[in-house]
Amino acid sequence: MIAENNYLHSNKPDFDIPSGKLLQWIENSFIETTPIFLYTLLPNLNEPQYAQEFVAELERTLRTMEVPLCVGREYSDIYTEGADKQRSVDFYFYPAEQGASRKSLFSVEAKRLPTPGGQNRFKEYVLGAGGGIERFKREDHGKGLSNCGMLAFIEKQDFAHWYSLINLWITDASVSESWSTAECLIDYTISATWAKSKSIVKRKSSDLNLIHFWINVQK
């Protein structure tokens, strides 16, 4: 019973992978998955369907990379004390070792850009009822973790457009909300089909490093 309680209420993942190595593996897996995902992509998908297809291909990528990671969909944090067990993040990475904790090492929220649903949901990548970054900020997702991710499927405009607009939304939020311009996206890198950047999310408990990976799904 004591061992079980320690397992359930630990705020730290049960793994020995250095943070830098973990992030490198995850970034590489995203990059290697993208061309196959795009090649086999069906038209007219919604957000859960995009995530479903990406994660299915990502799982195959991790096996070919031979890294000690698994990926799963719809993660509810039943392990971390104080986490909201009623909320789930779109997908997550966890240790491949048999018998190790299945607690998330890195949680990812997926979004479409632009977000469908009209003007009241337009800024949902950042904030709002389903706000992606805001969910990490409130610790609805990623509680106890120091690194998490946002994955976006770009359906209109280009990467530069969304990089500028999302930073504008964060800057605007810093005027009236509990945000800071220090949370703007930085280190923007672009390729033909994907772009990546990073940001710091200011939380009450501790800052969170957020990796942003975007895929252009426009045909």
Secondary structure by P-SEA (a helix, b strand, c coil): caaaaaaaccccccccccaaaaaaaaaaaaaaaaaaaaaaccccccaaaaaaaaaaaaaaaaaaaccccccccccccccccccccccccccccccccccccccccbbbbbbccccccccccccccccccccaaaaaaaccccccccccbbbbbbccccaaaaaaaaaaaaaaaaacccccccccccccccccccccbbbbbbcccbbbbbbbbbbbccc
